[in-house]
Amino acid sequence: MSYATLMAYVDVGSEPEWRVRLAASLADKFKALLIGLSAEALRLSLITEGSAVQEVAQTDIAEIRARLADKGSWFRGEAGADHRKLEWRPVVDFPVEALAREARSADLVVIGQTRGPGDAYNSLDPGAAVLRIGRPALVVPDGIRSLRADHVVIGWKDTREARRAVHDALPFLHEATRVTVAEICRSGDEIAAQENIDDVARYLMRHRISGGPRVILHQEKSGAAQLIRLAQEEEADLLVTGAYGHSRLGEWFFGGMTRDLLASSPICCLMSH
């Protein structure tokens, strides 16, 4: 199992060269096609007369397409169009809508950890994207220029999302030299947690992946902080987790792993919903 196609989203108003180069290096690693995507939606005019609205809209669309074309030229330059398989997709639509639709072509979607400059018309909301795309998202913090994924930490919770994330991460896990399966649990739940992650380790072993199980007792700080600390202590550079096991609204009200990882993880996260 491998990734045949990677998709990298780039906001029309930003130039995250580190993320594009990281995506290009992963495309080389997996011998995959790299698709670049950027989108911007048309802002409706306040003019009320039909012909005037149409004329203004056509002008605005032409300007959007010109910006997207410029971004495509930038993307090809940063990704190295001369020596790898590339495709560029400019879309006149809201970024989240465009990515959710175009992700049908990709095995893995590379996005930024934070929202870029702008608004919903021209800037991708990472949390909304993870929920909508139906593909694993590799969330890359600002400034991260490479991803070796020699040591991968799986943040396990016995949910549909976590099971899907482990499956979606198999190409990375096959290439890793070390995999740690960690579950954060409350006092009294250690035995059940150990059984869970032992089962995950056996699943990985059947895929010829050696995974070391690790139970961590929940402390006062957030589970995300504990998971990040474990990854840093173990010198891992990739976290694999399920995303939004509860509703996104519920996470923002009550707190949650996905929200906290998007807000604070210093290393790349592969998330599936």
N, C-alpha and C positions, 0 to 999 in steps of 0.2 A: 504494500500500500504506500502511495506517495501522493504528493500534491502535483497535479498536472497544470493547474492554472492558479496564479496568485493575482489578486486585485489590490491595488494601492489607491486609497482615496486621498486627494489633495484639494484643500480649499482653494477657491479661485483667488482669494486675497492673501495667501501665505506661501512661503517657499521653504518647506521643511526638507531641505536637501538630505539631512541625515536619515530621515525615514524612507525616502525614495531609494537611497543607496542601500539601506538595510533590506528593503524589499527586493531590490535587484540582486543582492548577494544571496538571498534565500531562493530566488528564482534559479540562480546558477546552481545552488546546492541541490535542489530537487529537479533540475533540468526542466523547469516549468516555463510556460508562457507568463509574462507579466503584463497585466492590463492596468493602465492608469485611467483614473476617472475623476472628473471634476464636474460640478453642477452649480447652476445659479438659476433661480426662479425669476420670472417676470413679475415686476411690481405693477399692480393695476393702477391705471391713471384715474385721476379724479375728474377728468373731462367727461362730460355726459353725452355729447353728440357722437353718434355711432361712427361716422367716417373719420372724425378727428381721433377718436379712441384707437381705431384700427391703424391710422397713420403713425401715431405715437408708439403704439405697441410694436409695429414693424421696425421702427428706429431703435427702440430699446432692445428688441431681440437681436438685431444686427450688432449692437454694442456688446451684448452678452456673448454672442458667438465669437466676436473678435477677442474678448478677454479669455474665453475658453481656448481659443486657438493659440494665443500667446502662452497660456499655461501648458498647453500640449507641447509646444516647442521647448519650453523650460524643462518639462518632464523628460522628454527624450534626451536632452543634453545631460541631465543629472543621472538618468538610468543607464546611459551608454547604449544608445540605439544602434551603434555601429557593430556591436559584437554580442547582442543577445536578442531573443524574440520579444518584441514589444508590440503593444496595441494601445491606442489612445481613444477614449470615449468621452466626448463633450456632450453634456446633457442640459437642456433648458428645462429645469424643474427644481423643486426643493431638494437639497442635498440628501436628506434622509430618504425621501421617496425614490430618488434616482438610484441611490446605492441599494436600497431594498429590492428594487426591480433588477438592476444589472448584476447583482450578486449571484443570480442564477448561473452565471458563466464561470464562477470561481469555486475553488476548493477551500481557499483561505483568503480572508479579507484583512488587509493591513490598514489600521486607522491610528490617528493620534489619540493620546490620552486625554487631552484637554480640547475644549472647543476653541476654534480659531477666531480671528477678528471678524466681526460682522454679526449677522442675525440668522434666523431660520431660512432666509432667502438665499444666503450664500455661504453659510458656515455649518459644518456637520456637528451635530450633537452626538458624542460617542455613546452615551447611555441609550439614547433612542435607537441608534444604529445597531447596537448589540441585540436589542430586543427584536428588531424588524428584519434583519438580513437573512435569517435562517441558515447561516453559515458560521463556522467558527471565526471569531475576530481576534487578530493579533493586535493588542493594544500596546502602542510604543510610546513611552514617555519622551518628552522633549530632550533632544541632545543625544539619545542613544543611537549610535552609528553602526553597531554590528550585533549579531545574535548568534553565538556559537551553539548555545543550548547543550553544552557538555553535561551539565547537571540540571535536571528538571525537577522541580518540586510540584507535586500534585496536591492541591488543597481539597481533600475529600470530604464530602457530606453525602449521605445516602439519598440522593435526589436524582430525578430525571436529568436535570441540567448537568450535574457532575458526571453521570454515566456517559452522557453525550460528549462532554468535554474530553474525557479520557479517550474515547474512541476517535474523536476528531484530531487529537494530538498524536496519534500513533506514528505518523511519519517522523515527528520530532523525537518521540520516545525511542524509536528504532535506532536513531542516529546518536542518541545520548550515551555517554559513558557511565552515567549514574542517574538513577531515578529514585526519588524519595516520595512515598505516599504518606501524607500526614492528615490526621483528623484531629480537630480541636474539640474536646468534649468537656462536659461538666463533671465534677467529682461524683463518683458513683456509676458513671457510664463507661468507665475504662474498658471493661470486658467486652461490652457490645461494640465499642469503637474498634478495639483490637480485632475482633472477628470480622468487622467490615473491611478494614484495610488489608487484613491477611487474605481475604477473598479477592480483593482488587489485585494484590500482588500475585496471586495464583493466576488470575486472568491475564495479567501482563506476561507472566512466565510462559503461558501457552502461546503468546505472540513472540516468544524468544526475547523478552525484555525483562531484565532483572530489576525488581523494585524493592527497596527497603522500607518496611512499614514503620510508622512513628506516631504514637499517641501523645497529644499535648493537652494538658489540663488547661481549661479556660481560666484566664486571669481577669483582672479588673479592666485592663485595656482591651481594645477591640480585637476580635478574631483576626481581622486583616492585619493589624499591627503585629500580632504574634506570628502570623504566617510570613510576613515580610521579614521579620527578624530571623526566623528560621532559615529562610532562603539566603539572607545575607551571611549568616554564620556559616552556612554550608557552601558559600560562594556559588550559589545557583544563579543563573541569569534568565530563567524562564519559570513562571508560575502558570499552572494549568488549573482552572476552576470553572465550575458552573456559574452561570450569570442569572441574577434575579430569580431565585427560587420562589420569592414572594413577588407581589406586584411591585413595579418600580415606584409607584406612589407610596406603597407601604414602606419600602426601604428608605425613602426620603423622610418619611415621618418618624419611623421607629429605628432607623439605622440598619445597615446591612453590609455584608461582605463586598458585594459588587460596588456599591457606592463608595465604600472606603478605599477599595483598591484603585478605582478610577481616580479618586482624589489624591492618593498618596503613594502608590507603588513606584519605587525608583527603578524597577526592572520590568521587562516585558511580561505581559499576561496574555495567555490564550484563554479566551472565554467563549462558552457556548450557551445558548439559551434554547 
